[in-house]
Structures are given as C-alpha cells and as structure tokens.
C-alpha cells in the first residue's frame, strides 16, 4: 500500500525529531526571586560529553480480515560532543560525532538490523545505507544564550545508498541532539512547583511542521549519582497536517492528518554541571491516511507510539 509506505517514512522521520521543540516560552506562575533559582543548561568548554539516545516508533497497521499487525522501528545512537571556547566570540564550539549507531526494523515476519560495531551487518543493504552518514560529523558554534548560530558538516560519505528514499541519520540528528538538550527550560528563575508553557512548531523530517503546546513543571530536587538534580516533568499536545506532496517515496500528493493523543516526559537536570543527565518522552499519536479510492472521503486512522530516552553516560575533561 503506497500510503502506508508513506506512513512508514513518516515514522522514520519521527526517529530523528525527538525532543526538538522551538517556540515561545511563557511562565505561568512567576517565582519569588529570593526563593527561586535559574535552571540554565550550558555546554562547558574543555569537556567531552557522551550521550546515548534511543527512539522507538511502534505502528499498528491494517491487515486482512480486519486484523492489525505491529511494526516497530528502533534507532539507538551514542554521540560524542567535544567542547572548546568559541574563537573570538562568547560561547562554545562543539565537535559532534556518532560513536555507535544501531537500527532495527521489526515486523511479524521479518527483522532487519544494523549495528555499526557488527562487521557483518555493515555489508547488508541496511548497513550500507547508514554507514555513509555515520561517518559524517558536525561542528557547531553556540553563542552565550546558548543558541546554535553556525553548523558545518565534516567527513565524507560512502557509496550511494542502495535504499533511496529511506531517511539517513547523521549530522542532522547530532544537531537535533545538541539543540534538544538546551530546550524546554524556564526563561526566569523558578522554585519547586513552578510551571511554564512552551508553544511553537516541531519539524517532522522532510514532511513539514506540527504545532505543539507543552507545559513543564519543576517538581523538586533529587540526588542522582551524588549530584543534586532538578526534576522537570512535562506534558502536552501536537497536531497538524503534514504534507506528502512532491517527490516523497510512495506518495501521490496530499496531506496526512497528524494529532498526538498525549505527550508526557521527564528530564533530570544536573544543577552543578548544567547538563541534562537523563530525559524520557512518550508520544501517542494518530495519523489519518487518505483512502486510496479517489472517490472516497474515508480516512484510515493509524495509531503510532514514539518513545525516546537520552542519557549522559560520560562527562570528562577533553
């Protein structure tokens, strides 16, 4: 089914879009300055940050006789971020690279795997598809706000992919990781119990943007591995029509109706190191796929679940 292959491509785009929310932040209950503190993330020059992140997208697709089948896509990445002072200006420079990548597609009758540390899997079509992008790295410059103000890709790719149309994961995902680790924090000092809301748009790969509104709540502090950490919980909604017009694989133009049924997450922020130690997020959503019958206005509603986790596994001097 061509439309379902489009949904599969959309699911792959969702793998690279976790935790990326760019929009306006508004505090809902200003805290008293004497009791509040600023929760402001920052990359410290002269450090090596190693993050592991994993995104799982699970889809339930229609099958004959009114049944459904489950298809699951898992992408895991270990990224190294080497920081240094920014030349001539305030801020930080980051050299970001992928240390390891794993990718799995599961369906009831088939499983495809790629692991950058498994030589055998590198020789498969899936492995050849990802090897080129994995070798590319990314240089970023952040100002002192902090905001990404410049990026430059480095490194060469491999041969042409044997799976054209399938998304690759490389520099774009490294940029999204860095960007996502800086997002969602309050614009003003806060204390436990404070809430703030973020509204804006979220990119869904090459398909376009969806609108979102997320409410964050500073629930309190916990000691994690000996470090005092702020715990922030968040929830919200996303919705919009994502375009499938143009040269998208398996499409004939039109739009897919996209709506989240719930977005929930939690992040652990190390106050001393000013870094996200852990973050998790779950989004349940539906995608309305137009009928293949041009004379029908019926839409097929497909449920999709996206689960994302990010963890700081190492922080050391460069």
Secondary structure, DSSP 8 states (H G I E B T S, - for coil): -HHHHHHHHHHHHHHT-TT--EEEEEESS---TTT-B-------TTEEEEEEEEEEEEEEEE-GGG-EEEEEEEEEEEEEEEEEE-TTSSSEEEEEEEEEEEEEEEETTEEEEEETT-HHHHTSHHHHHHHHHHT-EEEEEE-TT--EEEEEEES---S--SSTTS---SHHHHHHHHHHHT-S--SS-B-TT-EEEEEEEEE-GGG-EEEEEEEEEEEEEEEETTEEEEEEEEEEEEEEEEE--SS-TT--S-EEEEEEEEEEEEEEEETTTTEEEEEEEEEEEEEEEE-S-TT---EEEEEEEEEEEEEEEEEEE-
